Amino acid sequence: MILKGQKVTLRPIRLSDAGRFVKWLNNPEIHKFLQTRRHLTLGFERKWIKDSLKKGSSRIGLAIETKDGVHIGSVSLESINNDHRRATFGIFIGEKKYWNQGLGSEAARLVIDYGFKKLKLYRIELGVLEYNPRAKRVYKRLGFRKEGVKRDHIFFQGKYYDEIHMGLLRHEWKN
Ligand SMILES: CC(C)(COP(=O)(O)OP(=O)(O)OC[C@H]1O[C@@H](n2cnc3c(N)ncnc32)[C@H](O)[C@@H]1OP(=O)(O)O)[C@@H](O)C(=O)NCCC(=O)NCCS
């Protein structure tokens, strides 16, 4: 599946992407915003990708590419639950120089639209750490609403931080 926007293209993650993911996800400047904390190995990442590609997987992982075909990160819908028609959204751009250019917002919009329209999801949810104003800005703009707070959910550099829980329902999606 390929989803094309004006600034980015989303394409299926390939096994050959694993090395880049390992580099990005082991970079403290990236993983401080994510829930992945342990040291990620190439073997683990390759297995994660293989599992995602299996038929019937409950997750969709897509690589974010710039218009020039540069792979800069990924976007996902995980824990897809077809009984309740919901999924958990995740995103990261692993190359900092591509932040703040609207690429993340567009990538998110593309996969959320796919989730509501093609997968017929009713609800998409996510967690964002309190010290991530950039992501919060993107999610609010997309229409996500704050639903709760997991207090002191994460331990980072000697201190506990909250995770903010947000959700977006199909009829709230304006794309
Ligand atoms: C979060 C992320 C996906 C957003 O993608 P992006 O391409 O950088 O975001 P966009 O350029 O579309 O939008 C960023 C917005 O945040 C704003 N912003 C940037 N820094 C900010 C700050 N410190 N405080 C408030 N807003 C900020 C930008 O001005 C922009 O808003 P605008 O378009 O209204 O001006 C990307 O920055 C990223 O991968 N970060 C690291 C990993 C991460 O945080 N993942 C999300 C985990 S929940």
PDBQT file of the ligand as one rigid body, heavy atoms in Angstrom, charges set to zero:
ROOT
HETATM    1  C1  LIG A 201       6.528  14.736  16.394  1.00  0.00    +0.000 C 
HETATM    2  C2  LIG A 201       6.903  14.735  14.908  1.00  0.00    +0.000 C 
HETATM    3  C3  LIG A 201       6.415  13.456  14.255  1.00  0.00    +0.000 C 
HETATM    4  C4  LIG A 201       6.191  15.922  14.243  1.00  0.00    +0.000 C 
HETATM    5  O1  LIG A 201       6.547  15.963  12.906  1.00  0.00    +0.000 OA
HETATM    6  P1  LIG A 201       7.053  17.350  12.263  1.00  0.00    +0.000 P 
HETATM    7  O2  LIG A 201       7.192  17.145  10.824  1.00  0.00    +0.000 OA
HETATM    8  O3  LIG A 201       8.255  17.794  13.020  1.00  0.00    +0.000 OA
HETATM    9  O4  LIG A 201       5.806  18.294  12.632  1.00  0.00    +0.000 OA
HETATM   10  P2  LIG A 201       5.164  19.456  11.755  1.00  0.00    +0.000 P 
HETATM   11  O5  LIG A 201       6.232  20.258  11.111  1.00  0.00    +0.000 OA
HETATM   12  O6  LIG A 201       4.114  18.881  10.912  1.00  0.00    +0.000 OA
HETATM   13  O7  LIG A 201       4.457  20.307  12.911  1.00  0.00    +0.000 OA
HETATM   14  C5  LIG A 201       5.184  20.687  14.073  1.00  0.00    +0.000 C 
HETATM   15  C6  LIG A 201       4.429  21.799  14.772  1.00  0.00    +0.000 C 
HETATM   16  O8  LIG A 201       4.939  21.926  16.116  1.00  0.00    +0.000 OA
HETATM   17  C7  LIG A 201       5.322  23.266  16.315  1.00  0.00    +0.000 C 
HETATM   18  N1  LIG A 201       6.402  23.249  17.293  1.00  0.00    +0.000 N 
HETATM   19  C8  LIG A 201       7.694  22.930  17.109  1.00  0.00    +0.000 A 
HETATM   20  N2  LIG A 201       8.370  23.036  18.268  1.00  0.00    +0.000 NA
HETATM   21  C9  LIG A 201       7.455  23.412  19.197  1.00  0.00    +0.000 A 
HETATM   22  C10 LIG A 201       7.528  23.693  20.576  1.00  0.00    +0.000 A 
HETATM   23  N3  LIG A 201       8.679  23.606  21.251  1.00  0.00    +0.000 N 
HETATM   24  N4  LIG A 201       6.389  24.070  21.216  1.00  0.00    +0.000 NA
HETATM   25  C11 LIG A 201       5.219  24.165  20.555  1.00  0.00    +0.000 A 
HETATM   26  N5  LIG A 201       5.087  23.907  19.230  1.00  0.00    +0.000 NA
HETATM   27  C12 LIG A 201       6.198  23.547  18.570  1.00  0.00    +0.000 A 
HETATM   28  C13 LIG A 201       5.746  23.755  14.959  1.00  0.00    +0.000 C 
HETATM   29  O9  LIG A 201       5.751  25.158  14.904  1.00  0.00    +0.000 OA
HETATM   30  C14 LIG A 201       4.647  23.137  14.107  1.00  0.00    +0.000 C 
HETATM   31  O10 LIG A 201       3.446  23.824  14.249  1.00  0.00    +0.000 OA
HETATM   32  P3  LIG A 201       2.934  24.819  13.085  1.00  0.00    +0.000 P 
HETATM   33  O11 LIG A 201       2.862  24.020  11.837  1.00  0.00    +0.000 OA
HETATM   34  O12 LIG A 201       1.602  25.281  13.564  1.00  0.00    +0.000 OA
HETATM   35  O13 LIG A 201       3.957  25.909  13.014  1.00  0.00    +0.000 OA
HETATM   36  C15 LIG A 201       8.449  14.846  14.707  1.00  0.00    +0.000 C 
HETATM   37  O14 LIG A 201       8.883  16.107  15.158  1.00  0.00    +0.000 OA
HETATM   38  C16 LIG A 201       9.212  13.755  15.420  1.00  0.00    +0.000 C 
HETATM   39  O15 LIG A 201       9.352  12.692  14.879  1.00  0.00    +0.000 OA
HETATM   40  N6  LIG A 201       9.716  14.017  16.635  1.00  0.00    +0.000 N 
HETATM   41  C17 LIG A 201      10.483  13.013  17.400  1.00  0.00    +0.000 C 
HETATM   42  C18 LIG A 201       9.681  11.759  17.733  1.00  0.00    +0.000 C 
HETATM   43  C19 LIG A 201       8.336  12.075  18.330  1.00  0.00    +0.000 C 
HETATM   44  O16 LIG A 201       8.184  13.002  19.125  1.00  0.00    +0.000 OA
HETATM   45  N7  LIG A 201       7.325  11.274  17.965  1.00  0.00    +0.000 N 
HETATM   46  C20 LIG A 201       5.975  11.426  18.501  1.00  0.00    +0.000 C 
HETATM   47  C21 LIG A 201       5.852  10.663  19.772  1.00  0.00    +0.000 C 
HETATM   48  S1  LIG A 201       4.258  10.911  20.530  1.00  0.00    +0.000 SA
ENDROOT
TORSDOF 0
